């Protein structure tokens, strides 16, 4: 399979296990799930599929010589996302607005019920081993560390949102040392951290995103409460869910209002003194490792001002939504 990727260029995937996973229904579903939840009305032109990002994580790991086991883990890491991605944390009570971890919490069970374990067994891979992130520090690592997931979505989103023109500027200066992602140069590491912060504050947890999560979450939660859709429907695709709800718009004024809100037909502001609803957004900030005077250091160890930013910006954002009508 020849892939023309916007971040890594033209790459050939030939490993049968990867190809079979990519072509299975569980993975193909990701083509119709918005990486950013509901981007078009909020960030026009910013639609990106979970499929593209998931393949991207695999390609990044492949590029840096990760084992095939780790490439598989990277490929499947997002298969348990619901329709509208992290919006699930604003719909189901088992989710968390502050941590966005519902998808991770259901991951093992979701994968085990899919075709993926049978595919892995067919090619003599241990599903239990693949599902254990402790084996794959390049693929997954806690904030503020870098990992393949974080690197891929930041560079990919940087290009989608036109905050970055040339990902090779960062990729060509990124190496792996002792299963850690390390930049060759402090200045480039700092520029990457600043880019990540800008993307975070504008697109991952800014006011527009907070409103998107609140409005879309309310729309879907209300639809479930009225029986227009079921929780199971959330594990189809964005389009299927919206198509199933659409016939009820004309007969339900509340539903129509929520639909208008999520499509930006009703404006809102952040007003802590006079608000109708509130929302939290997970905030992500990184503190990359880099080479500095022959040693591996964090950006914050070299520039203490970054530690201050890290402490401040890592906390969930809290908005108080006041609608214009």
Secondary structure, DSSP 8 states (H G I E B T S, - for coil): -EEEETTTEEEE---HHHHHHHHSHHHHGGGGSBTTSSHHHHSTT---BHHHHHHHHHHHHHHTT--HHHHHHHHHTTTT--TTGGGGGGTSTTS-TTT--HHHHHHHHHHHTSSHHHHHHHTT--HHHHT-GGG-TTT---TTS--HHHHHHHHHHHHHTTS-S-THHHHTTEEEETTEEEES-HHHHHHHHHHHHHHIIIIISSHHHHHHHHHHHHHHHHHHHTTSS-GGGGGS-HHHHHHHHHTTTTT-HHHHHHHHHHTTSS-EEE-TTS-SEEEEE-------EEEETTEEEEHHHH-HHHHHHHHHHTS-EEEEEEE--
